[in-house]
Amino acid sequence: MALFEQLLQRANCLDEKVLFAKETTQYVKQKLQAMKNSVGVSYLTGFDSNEKIVIRQSMLLYTIELLDKPPGPQRDKELRQC
């Protein structure tokens, strides 16, 4: 999510789509944090289509960054997780 947020910070803050993406990113982060804090407790949450797009784009940016790193076991493990 951090890479996606960095991209949004550099984007035009007056663009409605950028503002919407920033807002959606905050909702995703809140939901992910709630899931993280509910360890040991069954916590179900849903993501709407816009939130799924933000998650997917964040994963794609992270994958691209991983591919730029030298090969190794840790990189390979993280690529499989994406």
N, C-alpha and C positions, 0 to 999 in steps of 0.2 A: 504494500500500500504506500510505503514511503516514496518509492520512485514515481508512482502515479501522482502523489501529492506535489512532489517537486516539479513535475511537468505542469501541473495546474497553476502553481505559483508563478511560473514564468509566462503563463498565457495571459491574454487580455482579460482583465478583471471586469470589464464593462460588457463583455459578451454574455448574453443570457445562457448560452449553452455551457460556458465555463462556470458560471455561477451555479447552474443546476448540477453540473458534475461535482463541484466542491461540496454542495449540500448533500448529494447522494453519497459521496465518499465519507462524509461525517456519519451518516446513518449506518453505513457498512461498518465503519470502525466501532461505533457504539454496539452494534449487534455482535461483532467479533469479540469485543471486550467482555460483553455479558456472557458469551459462550465460554470464554477463557476463565472467567470468575466462577463458573458453575461446575467446577471440577468435582466429580463424584455425585453430582446431581443431574438427573435427566433434564436437559434444557433443549427444547426444540424451538427453532425460529425459522421463519421463512424469509426469502429474499425475493423482491420483485424483479422484473426483467431489467430495469435500469441498474439495480444493485448488482445483478449477475454480470452485466456488461462491465461495470467498474471492477469487479473481482477478476473477471477474465482478462481485462486489459492490464491490470496490475500484475497478474501472473505472466502474461506475455512479455511485459517489460522486464520482469525479473529473469525470465528465461533468456532473453536477449543479452542481458548483463552477464548471466552465468556463462553463456557461450563465448563471451569475450575473455573469460578467465582461462588460465592454462589448465589442461586436463588433469584430473586427479580424482581420487576416490570420493572426496567430499563433494566436489562439483558434480560428479556422476550421480551421487545419491540425491542431491538437490534437484537435478534435472529430471530424474525419475519421479520425484514427488510432484513436479509441475505437470 
